[in-house]
């Protein structure tokens, strides 16, 4: 699913035909594609984010998430500090690709919500929100609900 946002009014559209319909109704409006990451969630985490209680989502520092969030294609485990990296990354610095939004799915159903992203960093999250105790993870901080 691709997302588009009207540059003038901020409306979110999910299909190109919706953007065309909007342009016909509002002369001079133009759209930009939103770079979004799609994440399925368990019901408990989805409900907490939907209610506004949980403002962060976590993903492990694993080869899969390094590829998805940083664009690192060849991931190896460093023997020195056992962190995952693309070669040897100094000072735990990963270049996270810029994502504008995150699409949360309720498991693998059609139910979803879209949030803008404040930041994506590496650190330790809150265990009561699902972060593993004492392990570094990708921390996706949420800004505001878009849809």
C-alpha positions as CSV (number, residue, x, y, z in Angstrom):
1,X,0.0,0.0,0.0
2,X,1.4,3.4,-1.1
3,X,0.5,6.5,0.8
4,X,0.2,10.0,-0.6
5,X,-0.3,13.3,1.2
6,X,-1.7,16.5,-0.2
7,X,0.9,19.3,0.1
8,X,-1.8,22.0,0.6
9,X,-4.3,20.5,3.0
10,X,-2.5,17.4,4.4
11,X,-5.2,14.8,3.3
12,X,-3.9,11.3,3.3
13,X,-4.8,9.1,0.2
14,X,-4.0,5.4,-0.2
15,X,-4.5,5.0,-3.9
16,X,-3.6,7.1,-7.0
17,X,-7.3,7.3,-8.0
18,X,-8.1,9.0,-4.7
19,X,-5.5,11.6,-5.4
20,X,-7.0,12.3,-8.8
21,X,-10.5,12.6,-7.3
22,X,-9.1,15.0,-4.7
23,X,-7.3,17.1,-7.3
24,X,-10.6,17.4,-9.3
25,X,-12.4,18.6,-6.2
26,X,-9.7,21.0,-5.1
27,X,-7.9,22.9,-7.8
28,X,-4.2,23.5,-7.3
29,X,-3.7,20.7,-4.8
30,X,-0.7,18.4,-5.4
31,X,0.4,15.2,-3.6
32,X,3.7,13.7,-2.5
33,X,4.4,10.1,-1.8
34,X,5.0,9.3,1.9
35,X,7.8,6.9,2.6
36,X,6.2,4.5,5.1
37,X,7.2,1.3,6.8
38,X,4.5,-1.3,7.4
39,X,4.5,-3.2,10.7
40,X,2.0,-5.9,11.9
41,X,1.3,-5.7,15.7
42,X,-0.2,-8.1,18.3
43,X,-3.6,-6.9,19.6
44,X,-2.3,-5.7,22.9
45,X,0.4,-3.4,21.3
46,X,-2.0,-2.2,18.6
47,X,-4.7,-1.2,21.2
48,X,-2.1,0.6,23.4
49,X,-0.8,2.6,20.4
50,X,-4.4,3.3,19.2
51,X,-5.4,4.7,22.6
52,X,-2.3,6.9,22.7
53,X,-0.9,5.1,25.8
54,X,2.2,3.7,23.9
55,X,4.3,6.2,22.0
56,X,7.1,3.9,20.8
57,X,7.4,0.7,18.9
58,X,10.4,-1.5,19.1
59,X,12.2,-3.8,16.6
60,X,15.3,-6.0,17.4
61,X,18.7,-5.2,16.2
62,X,18.7,-8.2,13.8
63,X,19.8,-8.7,10.2
64,X,16.1,-8.4,9.0
65,X,15.5,-5.0,10.7
66,X,18.9,-3.6,9.8
67,X,18.1,-4.3,6.2
68,X,14.6,-2.9,6.5
69,X,15.4,0.2,8.5
70,X,19.0,1.0,7.5
71,X,19.3,-0.4,4.0
72,X,22.3,-2.5,5.1
73,X,22.4,-5.5,2.7
74,X,25.3,-7.5,4.0
75,X,24.9,-8.0,7.7
76,X,27.5,-9.8,9.8
77,X,27.8,-10.3,13.5
78,X,30.8,-8.4,15.0
79,X,33.0,-10.7,17.0
80,X,34.2,-7.8,19.1
81,X,30.9,-6.6,20.6
82,X,28.3,-9.1,19.2
83,X,26.3,-6.3,17.7
84,X,24.8,-6.7,14.2
85,X,26.2,-4.3,11.6
86,X,27.2,-4.0,8.0
87,X,30.9,-4.5,8.3
88,X,32.0,-2.7,11.5
89,X,30.0,0.3,12.5
90,X,31.8,2.6,14.9
91,X,30.1,4.1,18.0
92,X,26.9,2.2,17.4
93,X,26.0,4.6,14.6
94,X,23.5,3.2,12.0
95,X,22.2,5.4,9.2
96,X,18.5,4.9,9.4
97,X,16.7,5.6,6.2
98,X,14.2,8.4,6.5
99,X,10.6,7.2,6.9
100,X,7.8,9.7,7.2
101,X,5.2,7.4,8.6
102,X,4.5,3.9,10.0
103,X,1.5,1.9,9.0
104,X,0.5,-0.4,11.9
105,X,-1.7,-3.4,11.0
106,X,-3.8,-5.3,13.5
107,X,-2.0,-8.6,13.0
108,X,-2.4,-9.6,9.4
109,X,-6.0,-8.2,9.1
110,X,-7.2,-5.3,7.0
111,X,-7.5,-3.1,10.1
112,X,-4.7,-0.4,10.2
113,X,-3.7,3.0,11.4
114,X,-1.1,5.5,10.2
115,X,1.2,7.5,12.5
116,X,3.9,10.0,11.6
117,X,7.4,9.2,12.9
118,X,9.2,11.6,15.2
119,X,12.5,9.6,15.1
120,X,14.0,6.2,14.8
121,X,17.0,5.6,17.0
122,X,18.8,2.7,18.8
123,X,18.5,2.4,22.5
124,X,16.7,0.5,25.3
125,X,12.9,0.6,25.4
126,X,10.4,0.2,28.1
127,X,9.8,-3.4,29.0
128,X,6.1,-2.7,29.8
129,X,5.7,-1.7,26.2
130,X,7.3,-4.8,24.8
131,X,11.0,-4.0,24.7
132,X,13.4,-6.8,25.7
133,X,15.0,-6.2,29.1
134,X,18.6,-4.9,28.9
135,X,18.9,-5.1,25.1
136,X,19.4,-2.4,22.5
137,X,16.6,-2.2,19.9
138,X,15.4,0.2,17.2
139,X,13.1,2.7,18.9
140,X,10.4,4.1,16.6
141,X,9.0,7.2,18.4
142,X,5.6,8.2,17.2
143,X,4.5,11.8,16.6
144,X,0.8,12.0,15.7
145,X,-1.9,9.8,14.2
146,X,-2.5,10.6,10.6
147,X,-5.2,8.1,9.8
